[in-house]
Amino acid sequence: MVITKNISPRHAFAHTAALTVLNPKRIALLIVFVLQITKAGAALLPQLSTLVVTVVMLAALNALAYALAADRLRCLIARPNIIAWITRAGGVALIMMGVLTATLRRSTT
């Protein structure tokens, strides 16, 4: 079992905010939609600042929520009987997908 140090919520938030800012998908999203969201007659810098801060904060809060939920579930998932059931469920899912794939027929259109 791997022992990890406790990470404060502030540290987790700062880490997720940094990852969110550097995420290329998020940057591409802002570039693609920025022209559709901004007003042509208004100053661009305040609009962009507001958009970037809003998107980064919402995404960081979302990532932080997932991280904190994962931390809470870590103790539950670390138990051997839970790991066994997760492994069995994953195996059954893979077998079922294999069976479904084997029974699919190619479209003749």
C-alpha positions as CSV (number, residue, x, y, z in Angstrom):
1,M,0.0,0.0,0.0
2,V,1.3,3.4,-1.0
3,I,1.3,6.0,1.8
4,T,0.9,9.6,0.6
5,K,1.2,12.8,2.5
6,N,-1.9,14.8,3.3
7,I,-2.4,17.7,0.8
8,S,-4.2,20.8,1.9
9,P,-7.2,22.0,-0.1
10,R,-5.3,25.2,-0.8
11,H,-2.4,23.3,-2.3
12,A,-4.8,21.1,-4.3
13,F,-6.7,24.2,-5.6
14,A,-3.4,25.9,-6.6
15,H,-2.3,22.8,-8.4
16,T,-5.5,22.3,-10.3
17,A,-5.7,26.0,-11.2
18,A,-2.2,25.8,-12.7
19,L,-3.1,22.7,-14.6
20,T,-6.3,24.3,-15.9
21,V,-4.4,27.4,-17.1
22,L,-1.9,25.3,-19.0
23,N,-4.5,22.9,-20.5
24,P,-4.2,23.3,-24.3
25,K,-7.8,22.2,-24.8
26,R,-9.0,25.0,-22.5
27,I,-6.8,27.5,-24.3
28,A,-8.2,26.4,-27.7
29,L,-11.8,26.6,-26.3
30,L,-11.2,30.2,-25.3
31,I,-9.6,31.1,-28.6
32,V,-12.5,29.6,-30.6
33,F,-15.3,31.1,-28.6
34,V,-13.8,34.4,-27.6
35,L,-15.0,36.2,-30.7
36,Q,-18.5,35.0,-30.3
37,I,-18.7,36.1,-26.6
38,T,-17.0,39.5,-26.7
39,K,-18.7,42.7,-27.7
40,A,-17.1,44.4,-30.7
41,G,-17.5,47.9,-29.4
42,A,-16.2,47.4,-25.9
43,A,-12.6,47.2,-24.6
44,L,-11.1,43.7,-25.3
45,L,-8.8,43.4,-22.3
46,P,-11.4,43.6,-19.5
47,Q,-13.7,41.2,-21.4
48,L,-10.9,38.7,-21.9
49,S,-9.7,39.0,-18.3
50,T,-13.2,38.3,-17.0
51,L,-13.7,35.3,-19.4
52,V,-10.3,33.8,-18.5
53,V,-10.7,34.2,-14.8
54,T,-14.2,32.8,-14.9
55,V,-13.3,29.7,-16.9
56,V,-10.1,29.0,-15.0
57,M,-11.9,29.3,-11.6
58,L,-14.8,27.1,-12.6
59,A,-12.6,24.5,-14.1
60,A,-10.3,24.5,-11.1
61,L,-13.2,24.2,-8.7
62,N,-14.5,21.3,-10.7
63,A,-11.1,19.6,-10.7
64,L,-10.8,20.3,-7.0
65,A,-14.2,18.7,-6.3
66,Y,-13.1,15.6,-8.2
67,A,-9.8,15.5,-6.3
68,L,-11.4,15.8,-2.9
69,A,-14.0,13.2,-3.8
70,A,-11.3,10.8,-4.9
71,D,-9.4,11.4,-1.7
72,R,-12.5,10.5,0.3
73,L,-13.1,7.4,-1.7
74,R,-9.4,6.3,-1.6
75,C,-9.9,4.6,1.8
76,L,-12.9,2.7,0.7
77,I,-11.4,1.6,-2.6
78,A,-8.1,0.5,-0.9
79,R,-9.8,-2.4,1.0
80,P,-9.0,-5.8,-0.6
81,N,-12.6,-7.0,-0.9
82,I,-13.6,-3.8,-2.7
83,I,-10.6,-4.1,-5.1
84,A,-11.6,-7.7,-5.8
85,W,-15.2,-6.6,-6.7
86,I,-13.9,-3.8,-8.9
87,T,-11.6,-6.2,-10.7
88,R,-14.4,-8.7,-11.2
89,A,-16.8,-6.0,-12.5
90,G,-14.1,-4.7,-14.9
91,G,-13.5,-8.3,-16.1
92,V,-17.2,-8.9,-16.7
93,A,-17.5,-5.6,-18.6
94,L,-14.6,-6.5,-20.8
95,I,-16.0,-10.0,-21.5
96,M,-19.4,-8.6,-22.3
97,M,-17.9,-6.0,-24.7
98,G,-16.0,-8.9,-26.4
99,V,-19.1,-10.9,-26.7
100,L,-21.0,-7.9,-28.1
101,T,-18.2,-7.2,-30.6
102,A,-18.1,-10.8,-31.7
103,T,-21.8,-10.9,-32.3
104,L,-22.0,-7.6,-34.3
105,R,-22.7,-7.9,-37.9
106,R,-21.3,-5.6,-40.5
107,S,-23.8,-3.3,-42.2
108,T,-24.6,-4.2,-45.8
109,T,-25.8,-0.8,-46.9
